[in-house]
Amino acid sequence: MHAPISPSGRSPTRGEILLLGTLTAFGALTIDLYLPTLPTIARDFAVSPAMVQLTFSFFFVGMALGQLFYGPLSDRVGRRPAILLGCAVYVAASLACTFAPSIQWLIAGRFAQALGCCAGMVVARAVVRDRYDHRDSARIFSLLVLVLAVAPLLAPSVGGWLAIAFSWRAVFAVLALFGASVGAAVWFRLDESRSAATEAKARGESVVGAYWSLLQNRRLLGYTLVSAFNGATLFSYIATAPDLVIDIWGFSQSQFSLIFAAIAVGVIGSSQVNRHLLLRHSPDRILGVACLFAAGFGVALLAIALLGGSKWMFMAGLFAVLTSNGFIAANALAGALNVDPLRAGTTSGVFGAANFALGAIASATAAALHDNTPVPVAMVIAAALVGAVTAYFTLARPPGGVAA
């Protein structure tokens, strides 16, 4: 049988996959729809681009902190209440951004937006683990990439059109409507998946105690670091890509969009290959091999940059690095959530917060070292992928080797 089967014996419907994928893509959509409005916002509020960038910085802080809140909350009160609370916060914050009278108000609104939308991300991961075992959850996470990848492909164009046809405020009005629609879909279509055993365990320990117990688990730490280091490569690329691709290499905005889309399509393709490989191989075996290949690609990318390879060689190496994400992300996430299934929500919170925190550090490092060459970003990417493969083989790899 090719479709993952839940413990209840039921395969996921397309509607369930679409809803879980939308919840997973909440943050990406909120970022990508907003991207084209940055210059207009700077002009309207008469502030510097650096000031507008703070709307991103505070958004990422909110994403990291919020996941640490919603994870244990969903273990304690249930998946549905946690998501619905997040949707309510998101809608209110989006409306606050829509009518923001100043850049300071917008920054605060973006922070609150992040606190709302991260609920969908952290709880959707827990819902998948509630319903599916290790291997099948990895296959579901690979399938969710199809929905997640639509954000960078379509959202910037939609956001740009809204800003031109109406104003940048229309983007936030649409996001408020989107949040309300997702909340309604959760209310009517998403059944509660948290088990009584999970609730009993959550209510029998403090949040701090649960986090402390998880952070002492070597395998959870390993899977989380694998994912965070791997994700740091994408954060680093996003932080430096506009300057590198447009200003230095001379590509147009439309060509830059095509490059971004090609990478998104590559990630979609690799994630779907991963989904089929999981029919024959364990998530850990695929993850270990993928980490080795990704580290090799990262070192090769650094060599291309240091030796002055052409921009086409560098982009080919970058494509190989970033598309390897499709073999790593889903399997690392499934492995982390398999460590302690009764704490799936809290585990998801730790996992997500660490990914955003390390991603922010990597992107800031790549941006700070940027010297109008591809060397700094290649250094950060290579170091991150060496860190990922080290974390897997020293911490995450199951004791006694890996099953086929």
Order of alpha helices (4+ residues) and beta strands (2+ residues): alpha-alpha-alpha-alpha-alpha-alpha-alpha-alpha-alpha-alpha-alpha-alpha-alpha-alpha-alpha-alpha-alpha-alpha
